[in-house]
Amino acid sequence: MQLPTSSSDAQSLPRKHTRDHRVDALRGAALLMMLADHVPDNLINRITIRNFGFADAAEIFVMLAGYASYLAYGRLIDREGWSSGIRRILSRCAKLYLYQTAMTLVFVWTVRHWRHYEPVPEYILEPQLAHGYGWLWRILTFDALPSYLNILPLYIVLLALFPLIYAVLKKSVWLLLGGSAAIWAVANIDPRITIPNWLDPNGWYLNPFGWQFLYILGVLGAVWASRHHGDLPARTWAKVLCGGYLIGAFVLCFPYEYWHLGGLRLFPAPPNNGKSTLAIWRLFDIMSIFYLVQSSSLLRRFSADKLGQVLALLGRNSLEVFSFGTVLDLLGRLILGSFGTSLGLQIIINVLGLILTFALAVPLDRSRQKAKAARAKATLQAATVRPG
């Protein structure tokens, strides 16, 4: 893998960038899988990638966050300077924080009111949040992260660290890679190295000391792809290796018992899936998926076609779609927990969830495209103006 090893190499990367729809489409697929996975009784989550390998949609989300951070903020820093880049990053972090806080308050308020009419399963709301308001400050300071609401705080932490990450990258890519790998290894050796969580004695479920490595690999993937016109270099041996690993993961992780099939496992899968610290088998899984997608010219064409654009539509509006989907997931868990998990009710919930998700994403995307066109027009007009 050839990457820039100094600041001069990083600055020599091509500046012209056309949006890679594979990134948006893959993020859109991850958002749909999260929509299914976060409702435990939903039959649809039996066919998401978490059943066919070690990794799940969360890994896709975080790796693409690193990839997109380089494209959005690394190039901005090179183009307009550190102050402009840091201001944009802080603005994005503030927006993420507001969405996280709003989701948490809606989450607690909804469950508290729902339980006045129907019993609420204990796993839906931690007991510490069920009474009083002493927890509010802990929520606002991320000292308390409820279940299913832990990925945006991780993203905020990683994005806030991006200026430091990029500064190290401009000095030496191998220093960045080696330092990040060392921190990840230490977190896997001793999982107690994490950020405390008032609601969980084990700390943050998505341990930032482990997951930062995946984010930084996404950043480096963007750097590498930028040197090859947006594609990761297609190497037959690498595709065979990645494909072989994913096939092996499929054989080990497939839920044979659920489908009443005889097991094909030659040896048992790891007893602890290692999601909290991003265990090495999960890391290799998502890296294999990412390489196969980002090195595929076929998937580049697919992502630009109609079906790929259906997924990319969600990916381009990922924050709003994710936040709205998290609220829908909560309602899905409450409905199925209160009224049963009949097939008819599940069909209604899933179809309605998809309709509402796209009903949000379509106008958001149209508004985004109009704003983008207006900015481009204003830039063109400013460029053609000549002093009289």
N, C-alpha and C positions, 0 to 999 in steps of 0.2 A: 504494500500500500504506500503510494507516494503522496506525502502530504507536505505542505509548506513547513519549514523548520525554523523560520525566522520572521521578523516583522516585514522585511522587504519581500519575502516570498508571499506572505499573506496579502500584502498590498498589491501584489502583481496579479491577483485573481481577477478574472473578467468581471466587469461591473454590470454589463447588460444582463438582465434577468427576465425570462418569461416564466409565468407561473406554471409549475409542474402539477398537473391535475392529479397525478398519482398520489401525491401527499394529501390533497384534499379528499380524494376518494377513499384512501385508506383510513384517514381520520373519520370520515363519515361512516365507514363500516364499523369502526371501533365504537362510535357513539351508538349505533343501532345495537351492537352486542351488549354494551353497558345497559341500554334500556331493557334488554331481556334479562341479563345476568343479575341485576339488582332486585329482581322479584323472585325470591327463592322457589316459590311454588309454580312458577311459570314454565310450562312445558317447552316453550321456545328456547329457553336457555340450555336445553339438552343438545342443541345443534350449533352452539357457538364454539369458538376455537378453544376455550378452556377445557372442553371435553376431548380434544384431539391433540393436545400437546401440553407442555408445561406452562406456557405463558397464557395470558388472557388480554382483554382489551386495554387494561391499564398500562401494560408495557408498551403497546402501540401508541397510546396517548402520550406517554412521557417521552419516548424516543422521538416522536414527531415534534413534540414541543421543543426539544433541543435543536432539531433540524430547522424548524421554522424560526427559532430565536436567532440563529446565525444569519438566515436570509433577511429577516426583518431588522435586526438591531446591529449585527456585526457590520453589514454593509453601510448602514446609516452612520455608524461611528466613523468608518473610513471616509464617508462622503461629506458629512457635516460636522464631525468632531465629537469628542467625548461628552461635552456638556449637553448637546442635542440628543445624543443617544441615551444618556442617563435620564434625562427628563422624560423621554418617551417610555423608557422602561419603568420608571416610577409611576407614570400615569397608568400604564397597563397593570402594574401591581395593585394600584389603588382600585382600579375597576374590578379586578379579580377579587380583592378583599371585600368590596361591597356586595358582589354576587354571592360570595361564600357566606357572609353574615346574613344576608337576606334569606338564602336557602335554609340556614340553620334556624332562624327565627320562625320561618314558615313551617319548617319540620316540627319543631317543638309545639308551636301553637296548634297545628293541625291534630297532632296525636293527643294533646291534652283535651281538646274539644271532642274528638272522636270517641274517646273512652267514656264520655258521659252517656253515650247511647249504645255502644257495642264494646265488648271486651277487646283489649289490644294485646297481642302476643308480646311477651317480655323482650324478645330480640329486636323489636321495632324501636324501642326507646330505652336508653339507659336509665336505671332507677334514679341516678343523681339529677336527671333533668325533669323528673316527673313532678316535683313539688318546688314551690318557692321560686325565687329569682336570684339566689346567691351564686348561681352558676353563670350568670350573664357576663360578668367580667372575664371569667375563664374562657368563655366562648369568643369574646371579642379579642382576647390576647392569644388565641390558639393554644391555651393551656388545656383546653378540653376539645377533643375532636370526636364527634359522634360517628357511629358506624355509617358507612356509605357516603360520608361527607369529608373524606380525608385526602382526596386527590388534588383539589385546588390549593389547599395550604402547602402541599408539597411543591406544586408548580410555582406558587408565589415565592417560596424560599429559593428555588433554583433560578428563577428569572431574576430575582434581586441580586443573586450572585453572578449574573452573566457578565457584568463589566469586569469583575475580577477574572472570570474564566477567559474572557476574550483578551485581557491584558496578558495573561500567561500564554495563551495561544500565539499571540504575536511575537512573544519571545522564543518559545520553543514548543512545538506540538508534542514532542516526546516527554517534556516535563509535565505538561498538562495531562497526557494520557497516563504516564507512570504515577503521578501523584494521585489522580483520581482512582486508578486501579488499586493503589495501596490503601486508600481510605475505604473503598468497597471491601477489600479483603479483610481489613480489621473489623469492619461491621459484621461480616459473616462469621468471623472467628469468635467474636464476642457480641452477640445481639443486644446486650445491655447498653451498648454505646448507641444511644438514640436520643430523641427529644421526649421529655416526660409528657404523659397524657393523663389528666385527672380521671378520665373515664376508663383507663386501661392501665394496669400496673406494668404492662410490657412496653409502654410508650407509644409513639406514633406507629400506627399499623404499617404505613409505607415509610420505612425508615429512611430519612433523607441521606444519611451517610452511606447507605447502600445504593439507593436509587439515583443519586447524583451521577454515578458512573454511566447509567443508561442515557441520561440527559446529555452528558458530555460526548458519549459515542454518537448521539444524534447530531450534535454540533460538528464533530469531526466528519461525520458522513456528509453533511452539507458542504464542508470545505472540499472534501475529496470529489464529490459530484460536481462542484463548481469548476473544477479543473478539467472536467470531461463533459461540458455542455449540459449539465444537469443530470447525467446518468452515472451510476456507479459502473465502473468498467466490467463488462460481461466476460467472465472467464469460465470456461467449461469445467475445469477442475473445481472451482469454487461453487458452481451451481450443483455439481454432483455431490460435493461434500455437504452443502446446506440441505439439499433435497434428501440425502441419506439420513441426516440427523433428524429432520422433521418426520420422516417415515418411521424411524426408530421411536421417536417421541409419541407418534400416533399409536403404535403398537402397544407401548407401555401404558398410555393414559386413556385409551378408548374405554368408555363405560360398558364393558361387555355385560355386566350383571344387569344393568338397566334394560338392555335390549335382549336379554335372555340368550346370549351367545356364549359359546365356549371361549375361554380366555386364550389368547395367543402369546401372552407374556412369557418370555424365557426366564425373566427374573422380575421381582416386584419393583414397582415404581418407588421413588424415594418416599418414605413415610411422612416426612414433613415437606410440603411443597415449596417452602422457602420464599414465599411471596414478600414477607415483611422486609427481608434484607436483600432481596433479589438474588437468590441462589444461582450458582453458575449454570445449572441446567435450564433455568428460566431465561438467563441472559443469552445463552447460545440459541435458544429457541427463537426469541424475538429478533436477534441479529440475523438469523437465517432467513426469516420471513422478510425482514427489511431489505436484505441484500437481493433476494430473488425478485422482489417487487421493483426496487429502484434500479435494477440492472436490466429490466425487461422492456424492450421496445414494444412488444405486444400489449403489455399492460399500460404503457404510455398512451398508445392509440385507444385502448379501451376506455381509459379514464377521460379522454376527450370526447368520446361518443355519448349518445343519449343516456344509456344505462349508467355509464361511469359518472356522468354529470349529475344524475340523481343522487348518488352518494357524495359527490364533490360539493353539491349544494349544501349538504349538512356540514361538511368539513369546513367550508368557508365561513360558517357562522357557528363555530364549535362552542364558544362560551355560552351563547344564548341557548343553543340546542341542548347542551349538556345540563345546564341549570334547569331548564324547563323539563327535560327528561327525568332529572332527579326527583322533581316534585311529582311527576306522573308515576314514577316508580313507587314513591311513598304511598300514593293513593291506591296503586295496584296491590301493594302488600296489605294495606288496611282492608280493602274490599275482599280479597281472597281469604284473608285471615278471619274476617267476620262472616262471610256468606258462603264459604266453601270454595273448592277448586274445580268445579265442574267444567267440562270441556267447553260448553256453550259460553259460560262466563269468561273463560280465558280467551276465547276467540273475540268476544266483544271488547275486552280490555286491550288486547293486542292491536286489533284493527283500529279502534278509537285512538290508541296511543300513537300509531303511525300517522293517522290523518291529522291529529293535532300537531304532531311534530313538524310535518311538512307545511301545515297551515301557518306555522310560525316562521319556518325557514324561507319559504318562497318570498313573502313580502320583504323580509330582512335582506335577502340577497338582491332583490330588485332595487331596494333603497341603496344598498352598498354599491351596486354597479352604476347607478345614477350619480352618486357622489363621486365615484372614481372618474366617470366621464366628465363631470363638471370640473374636477381638479385638472384633468388633462387639457380641457379646453382653455381654462384660465392660464395654465402654464404656456400653452401655445400662443395665446393672445399677448401675454407678457413678453414672450420671446420675439414677437413680430413688431412690437412697439419700438419706434425709433425716436430719439429726442429731436424736437423740432428745431 
